[in-house]
Amino acid sequence: MLLDTASLYFRAFYGVPDSVRAPTGEPVNAVRGLLDMIARLATEFQPTEIVACWDDDWRPQWRVDLIPTYKTHRVTAEPSVDADPAIEVVPDLLTPQVPIIREVLTALGIPIIGAAHHEADDVIGTLASHASIPVDIITGDRDLFQLVDDSRDVRVIYTGRGMARLELLTDATLTAKTGVTPAQYADFAAMRGDASDGLPGVAGVGEKTAAALLAEYGDLDGIVAAAADPGTPLGAAARTKILAAADYLTVAPAVVNVVRDLKLPDFDARIRPTTPEQAAELERLSDRWGLSSSMQRAREALAALV
């Protein structure tokens, strides 16, 4: 089970009231919400291993170099040449909870894996593409739909509609949902665009048109080639739109496609019995931050898998 960790703790933050506080008054709603998610996911899907995939770089410069608008709306202020990298807009009450989340995940025995200059999506892409066992990807990010692969037992458990309405995506359910195959999804996303990621897409091309073009021409290269060839039966309106977006479509695939070949550190993600040292640390964290029932549910759910 690969957790798109930031996607989940943001959802937890907004899903649990910020009146949920530690005994000393600090907000812990995201921490408790994430623990409850882990308990729910572990109980329902019964993984043998869990990895918390991490954004070591939430907005890699190499993606921004290709599409300058990439995640621009999430930036507090564009950095100057000599400044630190752009800082992501994170709610004030969430920021201090992130180190606590890291402490809790570590104490639970869940490895936190990131990669320099890459997002959690790229870590997930690499692990899912090279796993020797079935994989469930837990995310609210549609970009990761491209990793669905029945032949390798890779599924996405999509949290976009909330934890009460999880969507389990396989090849067939993804195609039924979007009209494209997993292999076509990145091209589909590039054409459609995504305001939440600052991807402009092809002006005038929505999901239905993108899916229809992919059904006809197979992939983005085929669509661009058809637009450039006046002898193809591509409609005049679609041809004009594709040609107008030629520069964007040249770079978009490199931004939208997740990286699948990162060199990652060695780790052991097997769910194992809690050691006395771990138990003591979990008790300390639970008492310090008032995690009580949420911590207990997560510990019991993981213990049931050993």
Contacts in CASP RR format, 6 or more apart in sequence:
PFRMAT RR
TARGET T0000
AUTHOR 0000-0000-0000
METHOD contacts of the structure
MODEL  1
MLLDTASLYFRAFYGVPDSVRAPTGEPVNAVRGLLDMIARLATEFQPTEI
VACWDDDWRPQWRVDLIPTYKTHRVTAEPSVDADPAIEVVPDLLTPQVPI
IREVLTALGIPIIGAAHHEADDVIGTLASHASIPVDIITGDRDLFQLVDD
SRDVRVIYTGRGMARLELLTDATLTAKTGVTPAQYADFAAMRGDASDGLP
GVAGVGEKTAAALLAEYGDLDGIVAAAADPGTPLGAAARTKILAAADYLT
VAPAVVNVVRDLKLPDFDARIRPTTPEQAAELERLSDRWGLSSSMQRARE
ALAALV
1 41 0 8 1.000
1 42 0 8 1.000
1 45 0 8 1.000
1 47 0 8 1.000
1 49 0 8 1.000
1 50 0 8 1.000
1 51 0 8 1.000
1 135 0 8 1.000
1 136 0 8 1.000
1 138 0 8 1.000
2 51 0 8 1.000
2 53 0 8 1.000
2 124 0 8 1.000
2 127 0 8 1.000
2 128 0 8 1.000
2 135 0 8 1.000
2 136 0 8 1.000
2 137 0 8 1.000
2 138 0 8 1.000
3 38 0 8 1.000
3 50 0 8 1.000
3 51 0 8 1.000
3 52 0 8 1.000
3 53 0 8 1.000
3 110 0 8 1.000
3 138 0 8 1.000
4 53 0 8 1.000
4 120 0 8 1.000
4 121 0 8 1.000
4 124 0 8 1.000
4 137 0 8 1.000
4 138 0 8 1.000
4 139 0 8 1.000
4 140 0 8 1.000
4 141 0 8 1.000
4 144 0 8 1.000
5 52 0 8 1.000
5 53 0 8 1.000
5 54 0 8 1.000
5 55 0 8 1.000
5 101 0 8 1.000
5 105 0 8 1.000
5 112 0 8 1.000
5 120 0 8 1.000
6 54 0 8 1.000
6 55 0 8 1.000
6 58 0 8 1.000
6 120 0 8 1.000
7 120 0 8 1.000
7 139 0 8 1.000
7 140 0 8 1.000
7 141 0 8 1.000
7 159 0 8 1.000
8 34 0 8 1.000
8 37 0 8 1.000
8 138 0 8 1.000
8 139 0 8 1.000
8 159 0 8 1.000
9 30 0 8 1.000
9 31 0 8 1.000
9 33 0 8 1.000
9 34 0 8 1.000
9 94 0 8 1.000
9 97 0 8 1.000
9 98 0 8 1.000
9 101 0 8 1.000
10 30 0 8 1.000
10 94 0 8 1.000
11 37 0 8 1.000
11 140 0 8 1.000
11 159 0 8 1.000
11 160 0 8 1.000
11 162 0 8 1.000
11 163 0 8 1.000
12 29 0 8 1.000
12 30 0 8 1.000
12 31 0 8 1.000
12 32 0 8 1.000
12 33 0 8 1.000
12 34 0 8 1.000
12 36 0 8 1.000
12 37 0 8 1.000
13 29 0 8 1.000
13 30 0 8 1.000
13 91 0 8 1.000
13 93 0 8 1.000
13 94 0 8 1.000
13 97 0 8 1.000
15 29 0 8 1.000
15 33 0 8 1.000
16 29 0 8 1.000
16 30 0 8 1.000
16 32 0 8 1.000
16 33 0 8 1.000
17 29 0 8 1.000
18 27 0 8 1.000
18 29 0 8 1.000
18 93 0 8 1.000
19 29 0 8 1.000
20 27 0 8 1.000
20 28 0 8 1.000
20 29 0 8 1.000
20 32 0 8 1.000
21 27 0 8 1.000
21 28 0 8 1.000
22 28 0 8 1.000
22 288 0 8 1.000
22 289 0 8 1.000
22 290 0 8 1.000
23 288 0 8 1.000
23 290 0 8 1.000
26 96 0 8 1.000
26 97 0 8 1.000
26 289 0 8 1.000
27 93 0 8 1.000
27 94 0 8 1.000
27 96 0 8 1.000
27 97 0 8 1.000
28 97 0 8 1.000
28 100 0 8 1.000
28 289 0 8 1.000
28 290 0 8 1.000
28 291 0 8 1.000
29 93 0 8 1.000
29 97 0 8 1.000
30 94 0 8 1.000
30 97 0 8 1.000
30 101 0 8 1.000
31 97 0 8 1.000
31 100 0 8 1.000
31 101 0 8 1.000
31 104 0 8 1.000
31 289 0 8 1.000
31 291 0 8 1.000
31 294 0 8 1.000
32 291 0 8 1.000
32 294 0 8 1.000
33 294 0 8 1.000
34 101 0 8 1.000
34 104 0 8 1.000
35 104 0 8 1.000
35 291 0 8 1.000
35 294 0 8 1.000
35 295 0 8 1.000
35 297 0 8 1.000
35 298 0 8 1.000
36 294 0 8 1.000
36 297 0 8 1.000
36 298 0 8 1.000
37 163 0 8 1.000
38 50 0 8 1.000
38 108 0 8 1.000
38 110 0 8 1.000
38 298 0 8 1.000
38 301 0 8 1.000
38 302 0 8 1.000
39 294 0 8 1.000
39 297 0 8 1.000
39 298 0 8 1.000
39 300 0 8 1.000
39 301 0 8 1.000
40 163 0 8 1.000
40 301 0 8 1.000
41 47 0 8 1.000
41 138 0 8 1.000
41 157 0 8 1.000
42 50 0 8 1.000
42 271 0 8 1.000
42 298 0 8 1.000
42 301 0 8 1.000
42 302 0 8 1.000
42 304 0 8 1.000
42 305 0 8 1.000
43 301 0 8 1.000
43 304 0 8 1.000
45 136 0 8 1.000
45 157 0 8 1.000
46 305 0 8 1.000
47 136 0 8 1.000
47 271 0 8 1.000
47 305 0 8 1.000
48 133 0 8 1.000
48 270 0 8 1.000
48 271 0 8 1.000
48 305 0 8 1.000
49 133 0 8 1.000
49 269 0 8 1.000
49 270 0 8 1.000
49 271 0 8 1.000
50 110 0 8 1.000
50 269 0 8 1.000
50 271 0 8 1.000
51 110 0 8 1.000
51 111 0 8 1.000
51 113 0 8 1.000
51 127 0 8 1.000
51 267 0 8 1.000
51 269 0 8 1.000
52 105 0 8 1.000
52 110 0 8 1.000
52 111 0 8 1.000
52 112 0 8 1.000
52 113 0 8 1.000
53 113 0 8 1.000
53 114 0 8 1.000
53 120 0 8 1.000
53 123 0 8 1.000
53 124 0 8 1.000
53 127 0 8 1.000
54 112 0 8 1.000
54 113 0 8 1.000
54 114 0 8 1.000
54 120 0 8 1.000
54 123 0 8 1.000
55 114 0 8 1.000
55 119 0 8 1.000
55 120 0 8 1.000
56 114 0 8 1.000
56 115 0 8 1.000
56 116 0 8 1.000
56 117 0 8 1.000
56 118 0 8 1.000
56 119 0 8 1.000
57 85 0 8 1.000
57 116 0 8 1.000
57 117 0 8 1.000
57 118 0 8 1.000
57 119 0 8 1.000
58 71 0 8 1.000
58 74 0 8 1.000
58 88 0 8 1.000
58 119 0 8 1.000
59 70 0 8 1.000
59 71 0 8 1.000
59 74 0 8 1.000
59 75 0 8 1.000
59 85 0 8 1.000
59 86 0 8 1.000
59 88 0 8 1.000
59 119 0 8 1.000
60 117 0 8 1.000
60 118 0 8 1.000
60 119 0 8 1.000
61 85 0 8 1.000
61 117 0 8 1.000
62 117 0 8 1.000
63 70 0 8 1.000
63 254 0 8 1.000
63 255 0 8 1.000
64 70 0 8 1.000
64 71 0 8 1.000
66 251 0 8 1.000
66 252 0 8 1.000
66 254 0 8 1.000
66 255 0 8 1.000
67 198 0 8 1.000
67 199 0 8 1.000
67 200 0 8 1.000
67 248 0 8 1.000
67 251 0 8 1.000
67 252 0 8 1.000
67 255 0 8 1.000
69 198 0 8 1.000
69 199 0 8 1.000
69 200 0 8 1.000
70 197 0 8 1.000
70 198 0 8 1.000
70 199 0 8 1.000
70 255 0 8 1.000
71 88 0 8 1.000
71 197 0 8 1.000
71 198 0 8 1.000
72 78 0 8 1.000
72 198 0 8 1.000
73 195 0 8 1.000
73 198 0 8 1.000
74 88 0 8 1.000
74 89 0 8 1.000
75 86 0 8 1.000
75 87 0 8 1.000
75 88 0 8 1.000
75 89 0 8 1.000
76 86 0 8 1.000
76 87 0 8 1.000
76 88 0 8 1.000
76 89 0 8 1.000
77 86 0 8 1.000
77 87 0 8 1.000
78 86 0 8 1.000
79 85 0 8 1.000
79 86 0 8 1.000
90 98 0 8 1.000
100 285 0 8 1.000
100 289 0 8 1.000
102 112 0 8 1.000
103 285 0 8 1.000
104 285 0 8 1.000
104 291 0 8 1.000
104 295 0 8 1.000
105 112 0 8 1.000
106 112 0 8 1.000
107 278 0 8 1.000
107 281 0 8 1.000
107 282 0 8 1.000
107 285 0 8 1.000
108 278 0 8 1.000
108 282 0 8 1.000
108 298 0 8 1.000
108 299 0 8 1.000
108 302 0 8 1.000
109 272 0 8 1.000
109 278 0 8 1.000
110 269 0 8 1.000
111 267 0 8 1.000
111 268 0 8 1.000
111 269 0 8 1.000
113 123 0 8 1.000
113 127 0 8 1.000
113 264 0 8 1.000
113 265 0 8 1.000
113 267 0 8 1.000
114 120 0 8 1.000
114 123 0 8 1.000
114 264 0 8 1.000
115 122 0 8 1.000
115 123 0 8 1.000
115 126 0 8 1.000
115 262 0 8 1.000
115 263 0 8 1.000
115 264 0 8 1.000
118 259 0 8 1.000
118 262 0 8 1.000
121 141 0 8 1.000
121 143 0 8 1.000
121 144 0 8 1.000
121 258 0 8 1.000
122 258 0 8 1.000
122 259 0 8 1.000
122 260 0 8 1.000
122 262 0 8 1.000
123 262 0 8 1.000
123 264 0 8 1.000
124 137 0 8 1.000
124 139 0 8 1.000
124 144 0 8 1.000
124 147 0 8 1.000
124 258 0 8 1.000
125 144 0 8 1.000
125 147 0 8 1.000
125 258 0 8 1.000
125 259 0 8 1.000
125 260 0 8 1.000
126 259 0 8 1.000
126 260 0 8 1.000
126 261 0 8 1.000
126 262 0 8 1.000
126 264 0 8 1.000
127 135 0 8 1.000
127 264 0 8 1.000
128 135 0 8 1.000
128 137 0 8 1.000
128 147 0 8 1.000
128 149 0 8 1.000
128 152 0 8 1.000
128 154 0 8 1.000
128 260 0 8 1.000
129 147 0 8 1.000
129 152 0 8 1.000
129 260 0 8 1.000
129 261 0 8 1.000
130 260 0 8 1.000
131 152 0 8 1.000
131 154 0 8 1.000
133 153 0 8 1.000
134 153 0 8 1.000
134 154 0 8 1.000
134 155 0 8 1.000
135 152 0 8 1.000
135 153 0 8 1.000
135 154 0 8 1.000
135 155 0 8 1.000
136 155 0 8 1.000
136 156 0 8 1.000
136 157 0 8 1.000
137 144 0 8 1.000
137 147 0 8 1.000
137 154 0 8 1.000
137 155 0 8 1.000
137 156 0 8 1.000
137 157 0 8 1.000
138 157 0 8 1.000
138 159 0 8 1.000
139 156 0 8 1.000
139 157 0 8 1.000
139 158 0 8 1.000
139 159 0 8 1.000
140 158 0 8 1.000
140 159 0 8 1.000
140 160 0 8 1.000
142 158 0 8 1.000
142 189 0 8 1.000
142 194 0 8 1.000
143 186 0 8 1.000
143 189 0 8 1.000
143 194 0 8 1.000
143 197 0 8 1.000
143 256 0 8 1.000
143 258 0 8 1.000
144 156 0 8 1.000
144 258 0 8 1.000
145 156 0 8 1.000
145 158 0 8 1.000
145 169 0 8 1.000
145 174 0 8 1.000
145 178 0 8 1.000
145 182 0 8 1.000
145 185 0 8 1.000
145 189 0 8 1.000
146 182 0 8 1.000
146 183 0 8 1.000
146 185 0 8 1.000
146 186 0 8 1.000
146 189 0 8 1.000
146 256 0 8 1.000
146 257 0 8 1.000
146 258 0 8 1.000
147 154 0 8 1.000
147 156 0 8 1.000
147 182 0 8 1.000
147 258 0 8 1.000
148 154 0 8 1.000
148 155 0 8 1.000
148 156 0 8 1.000
148 169 0 8 1.000
148 170 0 8 1.000
148 171 0 8 1.000
148 174 0 8 1.000
148 182 0 8 1.000
148 185 0 8 1.000
149 171 0 8 1.000
149 182 0 8 1.000
150 170 0 8 1.000
150 171 0 8 1.000
150 172 0 8 1.000
155 168 0 8 1.000
155 169 0 8 1.000
155 170 0 8 1.000
156 168 0 8 1.000
156 169 0 8 1.000
156 174 0 8 1.000
157 166 0 8 1.000
157 167 0 8 1.000
157 168 0 8 1.000
157 169 0 8 1.000
158 166 0 8 1.000
158 167 0 8 1.000
158 168 0 8 1.000
158 169 0 8 1.000
159 166 0 8 1.000
160 167 0 8 1.000
161 167 0 8 1.000
167 173 0 8 1.000
167 177 0 8 1.000
169 177 0 8 1.000
171 181 0 8 1.000
171 182 0 8 1.000
174 180 0 8 1.000
174 181 0 8 1.000
174 182 0 8 1.000
174 185 0 8 1.000
175 181 0 8 1.000
178 185 0 8 1.000
178 188 0 8 1.000
178 207 0 8 1.000
178 211 0 8 1.000
179 211 0 8 1.000
179 215 0 8 1.000
180 187 0 8 1.000
180 188 0 8 1.000
180 210 0 8 1.000
180 211 0 8 1.000
180 214 0 8 1.000
180 215 0 8 1.000
184 214 0 8 1.000
184 218 0 8 1.000
184 219 0 8 1.000
186 253 0 8 1.000
186 256 0 8 1.000
186 257 0 8 1.000
186 258 0 8 1.000
187 210 0 8 1.000
187 214 0 8 1.000
187 219 0 8 1.000
187 220 0 8 1.000
187 223 0 8 1.000
187 253 0 8 1.000
188 207 0 8 1.000
188 210 0 8 1.000
188 211 0 8 1.000
188 214 0 8 1.000
189 199 0 8 1.000
189 256 0 8 1.000
190 199 0 8 1.000
190 201 0 8 1.000
190 220 0 8 1.000
190 249 0 8 1.000
190 252 0 8 1.000
190 253 0 8 1.000
190 255 0 8 1.000
190 256 0 8 1.000
191 201 0 8 1.000
191 202 0 8 1.000
191 205 0 8 1.000
191 206 0 8 1.000
191 209 0 8 1.000
191 210 0 8 1.000
191 213 0 8 1.000
191 220 0 8 1.000
191 223 0 8 1.000
191 249 0 8 1.000
192 201 0 8 1.000
192 202 0 8 1.000
192 205 0 8 1.000
192 206 0 8 1.000
192 207 0 8 1.000
192 210 0 8 1.000
193 199 0 8 1.000
193 200 0 8 1.000
193 201 0 8 1.000
193 202 0 8 1.000
194 201 0 8 1.000
199 252 0 8 1.000
199 255 0 8 1.000
199 256 0 8 1.000
200 248 0 8 1.000
201 245 0 8 1.000
201 248 0 8 1.000
201 252 0 8 1.000
202 210 0 8 1.000
202 241 0 8 1.000
202 242 0 8 1.000
202 244 0 8 1.000
202 245 0 8 1.000
202 248 0 8 1.000
202 249 0 8 1.000
203 241 0 8 1.000
203 244 0 8 1.000
203 245 0 8 1.000
204 241 0 8 1.000
205 213 0 8 1.000
205 238 0 8 1.000
205 241 0 8 1.000
205 242 0 8 1.000
205 245 0 8 1.000
209 238 0 8 1.000
213 223 0 8 1.000
213 238 0 8 1.000
214 220 0 8 1.000
214 223 0 8 1.000
216 226 0 8 1.000
217 223 0 8 1.000
217 225 0 8 1.000
217 226 0 8 1.000
220 249 0 8 1.000
220 253 0 8 1.000
223 242 0 8 1.000
224 242 0 8 1.000
224 246 0 8 1.000
224 249 0 8 1.000
226 232 0 8 1.000
226 234 0 8 1.000
226 239 0 8 1.000
227 234 0 8 1.000
227 238 0 8 1.000
227 239 0 8 1.000
227 242 0 8 1.000
227 243 0 8 1.000
228 243 0 8 1.000
234 242 0 8 1.000
242 249 0 8 1.000
271 302 0 8 1.000
271 305 0 8 1.000
271 306 0 8 1.000
272 306 0 8 1.000
273 303 0 8 1.000
273 306 0 8 1.000
274 282 0 8 1.000
274 299 0 8 1.000
274 303 0 8 1.000
282 295 0 8 1.000
282 299 0 8 1.000
285 291 0 8 1.000
285 295 0 8 1.000
286 292 0 8 1.000
286 295 0 8 1.000
286 296 0 8 1.000
END
